C-alpha cells in the first residue's frame, strides 16, 4: 500500500464527538490508538463503547472469566486514560461469540442515540485476512457489521426499534461519518508520528495480553510509513472513511 495514493486527512474545523465502537479491550489501541491520541490532543471528545469485556483473551492459561473481565476492564480504562479518552463503556456480550443479531443492533442503536456522536470509529467487517498468514478475529468483523447496520439505516430512522423512542425517549440520530479501522481498502490516512509513543504507552496498559512487551514495542516501531526510515521515522494509521 502506497500512502501517497491515499487522501491525507485534514482535521475538522470544529470539535467533534467521536464514538469508538469495537469488540474487545485493547482493540482501540491496537487498531488506531495514535489517531485517538491525535483527536484528543486536538480537542475532540472521544468515548469508547466495547461490545465485550474480553473474557477469553488469555495466552495459554485458564483464568476465571469474571476475574479476566475485571482485569481487562481495568486495563482498558488505564489505556484509554493514556490517550485522553474520558469515558469507556461495555455492552458485556460474551467474548468470541458475537453475532450480528437484531438484539445487538438495537443495543448499538441505543448507544448511538444516547451518545449522539458526530463520528463513529469501528472495524472493517470485510477484512478476513488483515495480513499475510493472519485470520481476523470473527468478533472484529462482526462488531463492524453490527455497527454499520446500526448506523444505517436504523439509528436515524424512528421506525427502527420504536421502543427506544417511546419507552426510553431516545430520539433518532444520524451520524455524519464512519471510519472503518483495520481495513485492507483504506481511502484516508493520518500522519500520527507525534502520537506513536503515546500509542505504545497505552498498549503497555494491556499487561494480560502482551507476554513480551519489548518484542511488541520493537514490532510497533518497525511499522514505518512508506518512505520513512528508523533514523527519520514516520507513522500513519489508515481507515476507510464514509461521509454522508
C-alpha positions in Angstrom: 0.0 0.0 0.0 1.4 3.4 -1.0 0.2 6.1 1.4 0.8 8.7 -1.4 -2.2 7.2 -3.2 -4.5 8.0 -0.2 -6.2 11.1 1.0 -4.2 12.7 3.8 -6.8 13.7 6.4 -7.1 17.4 7.3 -8.7 17.9 10.7 -12.3 19.0 11.2 -13.0 22.7 11.6 -14.7 22.4 15.0 -14.6 20.0 18.0 -16.3 16.7 17.2 -17.8 14.0 19.3 -16.2 10.7 18.3 -17.5 7.3 19.5 -15.2 4.3 19.1 -17.3 1.0 19.0 -15.2 -2.1 18.8 -15.2 -5.7 20.0 -12.6 -6.1 22.8 -10.5 -4.2 25.3 -7.2 -3.3 23.5 -8.8 -3.1 20.0 -8.9 0.7 20.1 -5.2 1.0 21.0 -4.0 -1.7 18.5 -6.2 -0.6 15.6 -6.0 3.2 15.9 -4.5 4.3 19.2 -2.3 7.0 17.8 -5.3 8.5 15.9 -7.3 8.6 19.1 -4.5 10.4 20.8 -4.3 12.8 17.9 -8.0 13.6 18.1 -8.0 14.0 21.9 -5.0 16.3 21.7 -6.8 18.5 19.1 -9.8 19.0 21.4 -12.2 16.4 20.1 -14.2 14.3 22.6 -13.5 10.6 22.2 -15.5 7.9 24.0 -15.3 4.1 23.8 -18.1 1.5 23.7 -16.8 -2.1 23.7 -19.1 -4.9 22.9 -17.3 -7.4 25.1 -15.0 -7.4 28.1 -12.6 -9.8 26.5 -13.3 -12.7 28.9 -11.5 -15.2 26.6 -8.3 -13.2 26.0 -5.8 -15.5 27.5 -2.3 -16.7 26.4 -2.4 -20.4 27.1 -3.8 -20.0 30.6 -7.2 -20.6 32.2 -8.5 -17.7 34.2 -12.0 -17.5 35.6 -14.0 -15.3 33.2 -15.2 -12.9 35.9 -11.6 -12.4 37.0 -10.4 -11.8 33.5 -13.3 -9.4 32.6 -12.5 -7.3 35.6 -8.7 -7.3 34.8 -9.3 -6.3 31.2 -11.8 -3.6 32.0 -9.2 -2.0 34.4 -6.5 -2.3 31.7 -8.8 -0.7 29.1 -9.7 2.2 31.3 -6.0 2.8 32.1 -5.1 2.6 28.4 -7.9 5.0 27.4 -6.7 7.5 30.0 -3.2 7.5 28.5 -4.7 8.6 25.1 -7.0 11.2 26.7 -10.3 9.3 26.4 -12.7 10.3 29.2 -15.4 7.6 29.1 -15.3 3.8 28.5 -18.5 1.7 28.5 -19.1 -2.0 27.8 -22.1 -3.9 26.5 -21.0 -7.2 28.1 -21.6 -9.6 25.2 -19.6 -12.8 25.6 -16.1 -12.6 24.0 -15.7 -14.8 20.9 -19.5 -15.3 20.4 -20.5 -12.0 18.7 -23.1 -12.5 16.0 -25.0 -9.7 14.1 -28.4 -10.2 15.8 -31.2 -7.7 15.9 -30.7 -7.5 19.7 -27.1 -6.5 19.2 -28.0 -4.0 16.5 -30.7 -2.5 18.8 -28.2 -2.2 21.7 -25.7 -0.3 19.5 -28.5 1.9 18.1 -29.4 2.7 21.7 -25.8 3.7 22.4 -25.6 5.9 19.3 -28.9 7.6 20.1 -27.8 8.2 23.7 -24.3 9.4 22.9 -25.2 11.3 19.7 -21.7 11.2 18.1 -20.7 13.1 15.0 -18.2 10.4 14.1 -18.1 6.7 14.7 -15.0 4.5 14.5 -15.4 0.8 14.1 -13.8 -2.2 12.4 -14.0 -3.1 8.7 -16.4 -6.1 8.5 -15.0 -7.2 5.2 -11.4 -7.8 6.4 -11.0 -11.5 6.8 -7.2 -11.5 6.3 -5.6 -8.4 7.9 -2.0 -9.5 7.0 -0.3 -12.4 5.3 -0.8 -15.7 7.2 -3.3 -14.0 9.6 -7.0 -14.5 10.1 -9.0 -11.7 11.5 -10.9 -12.4 14.8 -14.6 -13.0 14.0 -15.6 -10.6 16.7 -13.7 -7.8 14.9 -15.6 -8.3 11.7 -19.0 -8.9 13.4 -18.5 -5.7 15.5 -18.1 -3.7 12.3 -21.2 -5.4 10.8 -23.3 -4.6 13.8 -22.2 -1.0 13.9 -22.6 -0.5 10.2 -26.1 -1.8 10.3 -26.9 0.2 13.3 -25.6 3.5 11.8 -27.6 3.0 8.6 -30.5 2.9 8.4 -31.5 2.2 12.0 -30.0 4.9 14.2 -31.5 7.8 12.3 -34.9 6.3 11.5 -37.7 6.4 14.1 -39.4 3.4 12.5 -36.5 1.2 13.6 -36.7 0.0 17.2 -39.5 2.4 18.0 -39.5 1.3 21.7 -36.2 3.2 22.1 -38.2 6.3 21.4 -41.5 5.5 23.0 -40.1 3.8 26.1 -36.7 5.3 26.6 -37.0 8.7 25.0 -34.1 8.2 22.7 -34.6 10.4 19.6 -33.2 9.2 16.2 -29.7 10.4 15.5 -27.8 10.5 12.2 -24.0 10.1 12.3 -22.1 12.2 9.9 -19.1 10.0 9.3 -18.0 6.4 9.9 -14.3 5.5 10.0 -13.5 1.7 9.5 -10.2 0.7 11.1 -8.2 -2.5 10.4 -9.1 -2.2 6.7 -7.5 -3.6 3.6 -9.1 -0.9 1.4 -8.2 2.4 3.1 -9.1 5.7 1.5 -7.7 8.0 4.1 -4.5 8.2 6.2 -3.4 10.1 9.2 0.1 11.1 9.9 0.3 10.2 13.6 4.1 10.3 14.1 3.9 12.7 17.2 1.5 10.3 18.9 3.2 6.9 18.2 4.9 6.9 21.6 1.6 7.6 23.3 0.0 4.6 21.4 2.8 2.3 22.6 2.5 3.6 26.2 -1.3 2.9 26.1 -0.7 -0.6 24.8 1.6 -1.2 27.8 -1.5 -1.0 30.0 -2.8 -4.2 28.5 -0.5 -6.4 30.5 -2.6 -9.5 30.4 -2.5 -9.5 26.6 1.2 -8.8 26.0 3.6 -11.5 27.1 6.7 -9.7 25.8 6.3 -6.0 25.7 9.8 -5.4 24.4 9.1 -7.6 21.3 5.8 -5.7 20.8 7.4 -2.3 21.1 10.1 -3.3 18.5 7.4 -4.5 16.2 5.4 -1.3 16.6 8.4 0.9 16.0 9.2 -1.1 12.8 5.8 -0.3 11.4 7.2 2.6 9.4 5.2 4.6 6.9 6.3 4.2 3.3 9.4 6.3 2.5 10.5 6.8 6.1 13.5 5.2 7.9 14.3 4.2 11.5 16.5 7.3 11.7 13.7 9.6 10.5 10.5 7.6 11.3 7.1 8.5 10.2 4.0 6.6 11.3 0.5 6.5 9.8 -2.8 4.9 10.5 -5.3 4.0 7.8 -9.1 4.0 7.6 -12.0 3.5 5.1 -13.9 6.7 5.7 -17.6 7.1 4.8 -19.0 10.6 4.8 -22.7 11.4 4.4 
